[in-house]
Amino acid sequence: MGFLFGRVDRQSTGSSVGYWWLTPSGPFRDFQLWFLEWNASWTSDWERLNTWFRPVFFAANLLNNWNFNINPIAFDFGGLGVDALRGGPALRQNGWYQSFLNVGSDRRKLLSVSLGLTLGGNLRSPGNWNYTYVGLSVRPTPSVNASLNVNYGNNRNPEQWVGRETIGGTTRYVLGEIEQKTLNTNVRVDWTLSPQLTFQLYAQPFVAAGAYSNFKEVLSPRADRWDDRFYSYGDAVDCSGGTCEIDLDGDGTPEADFSRPDFDVMSLRMTSVLRWEYVPGSVLFLAWQHGRADYGPTGDFSGLGAVPDLLSLPSDNTFLVKVSYWLGL
C-alpha cells in the first residue's frame, strides 16, 4: 500500500518485468533488463489521466568498471491535465516520447567522466526538449576529491500557463509557448587534511531564461485535435512594453492585459565548511555561506557569458562558528 501526496481523485496501476544478472558474464560485471513497463492513471469517473509505456530498459556495469544505461524509447499516450489550467476545466494533453542514454567511466581512476543525453517531444502537437549532462571527477590523492557537473536543458512547451483574464465578462484561460534554457553547474571539493581536519566546498552557479510567444486562449479544452483546443491571438497581443496587451478587435483599445512573463535569472550559491576535531569527541566548525542573484524580464539566455555579470553582483555572506566539547563524565 502506498500514498500519493499532492494529487486527489487519482488512481494508478502498472507493472513491469525485469531480469537482474549479478554474476560476471561476457563483458558485463552485472546487468539488468526491464521490459513491457507501463503505468496508467485515471479519475474516479474513469477519465484517463495518462498511460505511460516503455518497451525495454537496459543498464549494466562492465568488467572495466564503466557503466551505462539506455532507454531507447518511452511513450506517454496523453490524457487529461486536471491541474493544467490552475483551477479551471481539465485540459486534454497530447502524449509524448522520450529517449535517454547515460555513460560513466571507472570512478576509481584519477579522472572519471560521465555523460548523459535526453531527447523528447510531444506527439501530434508542438513541443520538444533536450537535456545534456557532463560530469568530471578528479581524485589526485586519496585525500582529495573534486567534481564538476554541468547540466544544460532546452525545453519548448506550447502550453505554458500564463494567467486567467476576463474579456467581455467571460473568463479566458491564457497560455503561451515558452522557450526555456537552463545551465546549471555544481562544483564540489572534499579535502581530508588529516583524520582530525577536513574541508568541504560546494558551489552552484545557475543561469536560466524563458521567452514567451504564440499566446493563445483555451477554446475547447477536451477537443481531440490540438489545433481545435485553442484560439491563437496571433498579432492581437502586443508585448513591446513591460505589459502584454490583448486587442482582439483591432480598435487600438486592449480588452485585457497581463504582465510580460519573459524572465532571465542568474545566481551563485556557495557553502564551505572547515571541521576540526581539536580533541577527541570535541569539534569546531567554521562555515561560510555566500550567495548572489539577479532577476530580469528580458528572456535572453546568455549562458557562460553571464559569469562576468554574475560575479559583479552584490553578495550576501554569512559566517557561522559552532563549537562542541565532550564532557567525559
N, C-alpha and C positions, 0 to 999 in steps of 0.2 A: 504494500500500500504506500502511496506517496501523496504529497500535497503540492499543488501548483499555486504559487502566490502571484498576485498582481493581475490575474485574469479571472473572470467569472463566466458562468454559462459556457463551459468548455469541457468537452470530454475527448480523450485521446486514447489511441491504441496503436500498437505497432509490433514489429517482430524483425528478427534478423537471424541469419545462420552463419556461424563462424567456425574457423578451424585455426588453432594455435599450435605451432610446432616448436617445441622448446629445446630440441637437441640439434646439433650441427648437421646440416645436410647440404651437399653441394657447396655453393658459395655463401650459404646462409648460416649464421650462428643461431638465429631463430627467426621465425616469421609468423605473421597472422594474415588470414584471408577471410574477409567478410563478404557475403553476397546476399542479394534479394532483401536488402534492408528497406523498410518502409515505415511510415508513420502517418496517421490520419487523425484529424480533429474535426469536431462538429459541435453545433449548439444543441440545446435540448429540443429544438424544433427540427433537428436533423438537417440543418443547413451546413454545408461543408465549409470549413474554415481553411483547411489546407490538406494536401495529400503529397507527401514527400517520398521519393523513391530513389535508391541508389543501387544499381545492379551489382557493383563489385568495388571493394576497397582492399588495398594490399599494403602492408607495412613490414619492413624487415630490418634486422641488424646483420651486417655482413661479417665475414671472418676477419677482415681487416679493421673492424670496429667502425666502419662507416654505417650510416643508416639512411633510410628513405621511406617515405610513404606517398602513395599516389591515389587520388580519387579521379578516375578517368572522366566520369560524368555523373552528375546527380540532378534530379529534376524535382521541382515542386509544381504541381498542376493547378495551383491557384485556388481561390475561394473567396470568401467574404472577409473584408477587413473591418471588423466591428468597431475598432478604435481609430481608423484612418482619418475620420472627419471630426474627431475630438468632441464626441457627444452628439454628433449628427447621425444620419442614417448609415447603415452598413454600406460599404463601397466594394463592389466586385473588383478583385485584383487578379491580373493575369499571372500565370505561372512563370517560373524562371529556371535557368540551368546554371550549373557551376562545376568547374574542374579545378583541381589544385595538385601541386607537386612540391614536396619538401625534401631536401637532401642535406645531410650533415656529415662532416668528416670526423676522424678519430679525435675525441676531446682530450686524450692523454698526451697528444703531441704539443710541441712548443707553440704552434699556431694551428688553430682549428677554424673551419669555415662552415657556415650553414646558409642555405639559400632556400627561398620559398617563392612560389608564384601561384596566384589565384586569379582565374578569369571567370566571368559570369555575365549573364544578361537576361532580359525579360523575353518571354515567349509571346508573340503576336502583339507586342507593344514596344515603344521605345524604352531605352534604359539599358545600361551596361555598367560594369565595374571591373577594376583590376587592382590587385594589391601585390606589391613586391617586397620581399624581406631579405636582408643581407645581415649576417651576423659574423663577427670576428672575435675570437678569444685568444689571448696571449698569456702564456704561463712561462716567463723567462727563468724563474726559480721556483722551487716547491713552496716558497712563502709568499709569492706574488702572483695574483691572477687579475687580469684586466679584460674587459669585454666591451664591445661596441655593437649595438644593434640598431639598424636603420630600417624603418618601415615607411613605404610610400604607397598611398592609395589615391585612386581616381574613380569617383562614383558619379554617374549621371542618373538622376532619379526624376522622371517626368511627373510624379505625383506627390511632390513635397508640399506639405501643409503650409499655407501662408496665413489664412485667417478667415473669419466669418464676417461678412459685410451685409448690410441691409440696403437694398436697392429697390425703390418703388414699393416699399412696405413688405418686401419678400426677403427672406434670409438666403444669402448666396454663400456657398462654400467655395473659397478661392484656393486654388492650388497653383504651383509653378514648377518649372523644370529647373533643378539645381545641378550645377556642375561643381562638385566639391573635391578639392585636392588637399591632401594631408601629408605632411612629412613629420615623422615622429622618431626621435633618436634617444636611445638610452645608453649611458656610459656608466660602467661600474668598475671600481677598483677595490680589491681586498689585499691588504698587506699585513702579514704577521711578522712584526719585527723581532718578537721574542714570545715565549709562552705567556708572558705577562702583559705584553704591549701589542695592540693591534690598531689598524687604521682602516676605515671604510669610507668610500666616496660613491655617491650616486648622483647623477646629473641627467636631466631630461629637457633638452631643447625641443620645442614644438612649434610648428608653423602650419596654419590651415587657412583656407579661404573657400567661400561659397558664392557663386554668381548665379542669379536667378534670371530666367527668361520664359517665354511661352506661357504667360499666365492664362488661366482658364477657370471656369466655374463648373461645378458638378451639375450636369443636366439630367441624366438618368442613371443613378448610381448602380443599378443592377443590370444594365444593358450588357448583352453578350459581347458586342464589338466594342473595342476600346474607344474608337472614334465617336461612337454613339453615346458614350458616358459623359462627355464633356462638351462645353461650348467654349471655343477658343476666343479670347479677347482680341488677339492679333494686335493691330496698331491702335486699338482703343485704350491701351494702357500706356501712359507716359511716365517714365521713371527718370527723367532728365535731372530732377532735383532730388532732395532727400526724401521726397514723398512720391509714391506711385498713385497717379490719378486715373480713375476709370471713367471714360466718356463714351458711353455706348451709342448714343445717338449722334455724336459728332457735332454737337452745337457749341462746343467750347466750354461748357459748364459740366464739370465732373459730377457723376451721380454718387461716387464714393471714392475714398482714398485710403491708403494704408501706408505705413512706414516702409521705406525701401528695405527689403530683407537681406540684401547683399552684406557679406561680412568678411573680414580678414582678421586673424588673431595670431599673435606670436607670444611665446612665453618661455621662460627658463626657470626650472626648479632644481635646486641642488641641496643635498644634505651630506655632511661629513661628520664622522664620529671617531674620536680617539678614545680607546679603552685601555686603562692601566690598572692592573691588579697590584697595587703598591705593597700590600702584604697579603698572605693567603686568606681568601674569603672577603677581602676589603677592596673595593673597586672605585676608581674615579673615571667619570665620563665627561668628556668635553665635546659639545656638539655645536655645529654651525649650520643654520638653515638660511639659504639665500634664494630670493625669488624676484623676478621682474616680468612684467606682462604689458601688452598693449592690444587694444581692440580698435578696428577701423571699419568703415562702412563701404569700402570700395569693391570688395570681392576679388581683388587682384592677388594672385598667388606668386610670391617671389622666391619660394624655396630656399636654397642656401644663400641667395642674395639678401635674405633678411637678417643674416647673422650680424653684420656691422650695425644695423639699426637696433637689433635686439640688445647688443652689448652697450649701446649708448643710452638705454632707458634707465630711469631711476630704479633703484633696487630697494628691497626690504631685507634686512638682515636680523637674524635672531641668534643669540648666543646662549647656550644652556650649559650649566655645570651641575653634575649630580655626583654626590659622594656617599658611599656606604661604608660602614665599618662593622666588621664581625666581632661581636662580643662573645667570647668563649666562656659562657657561664657554666 
